[in-house]
Amino acid sequence: MSENYKFHQHRDCEFFPCHETDRPEDFNCLFCYCPLYALGENCGGNFQYTEEGIKDCTGCMIPHSKGGYDYVMKHFGDIMELAKKK
């Protein structure tokens, strides 16, 4: 079974690649905006907070890696919990 849905690359994007990488051919654009951002400190990525308290994910390549789709899907239940009506 093909798993092509797990990888998308948009080389015509003016921001491609949006993170520094030495392997642009492996850069996955599928999650252009990371769904894990909403998990804050529990996203599992390589992030920092700015002096203003903004989460800066510049150093994180998880959603843009070859295994990024599987990683995000593994944490999708946590994202769904955030969206539940309480």
N, C-alpha and C positions, 0 to 999 in steps of 0.2 A: 504494500500500500504506500502510495506517495505521501510525503509529509511536506510538500512545497508550501502549504499554507503557513508554516512556521517561520518562513523567511521572506522578507520583501526588501528590496533595495530601490531607493529613489535617487539615482545619481544626478538627476537634473535639479534636485532641490538646491536652492541657493545656500543652504546651511550644511550640505553633505560634505563630510560627516560632521555631525554636530558635537562630537567628542573627539579628542585627539586620539589617533590610533595609527599604528604602524601596519595595520592590515585592513585597509579600506574595502578590499574585496570580500571580507567576512562581516562587514558592518551591516547589521540588521535594522532596518527602518520601521519594522512592523509596529513597534510601540514608540512612535515618535514622541508622544507624551507618556511618560511612564505611569501606569496605573498603580504602581507601588508607592508613588509619592505620598498618597493619602495615608499610608500606614505610618508616616512619621518615622520615629526612631526604630520601628519594628519592620522596616522594609528589607533589611538584610544587606543593603547596598553600601558602597563606599561614598558616604556623604559627609558634609560638614554643615554647620550652621554659621551664617554670616554674623557680624556684629549686630545687625538689625534683627536677628532671630529668624532669618529666611533659610530654608533648607536649600543647600547648594549641592546638586548632584553631578557637577562637572566631572568629578573623578570616578564616576560609576559607569561601568559598561555592561552591567547585568542584562538590561532589556535589549541591548544592541549586540549581544553575543550570540553565537550559534545555539547555545542552550537556553537563551533568554526566554523563549516561548514557554518551555517546560517549567522554568523557574517561576514565571509570572502565574501560570496556571496552577502551580502548586500552592500559591498564596492567594488565589482568587477568592476562596472562602472567607479569608480575613477582610478582603475588600467588600464582599457582599455584606458582612456583618456591619460595616460602617454605614452602609446604605439602607439598612433595615429601618422601618418605621418603629419607633419605640413607644 
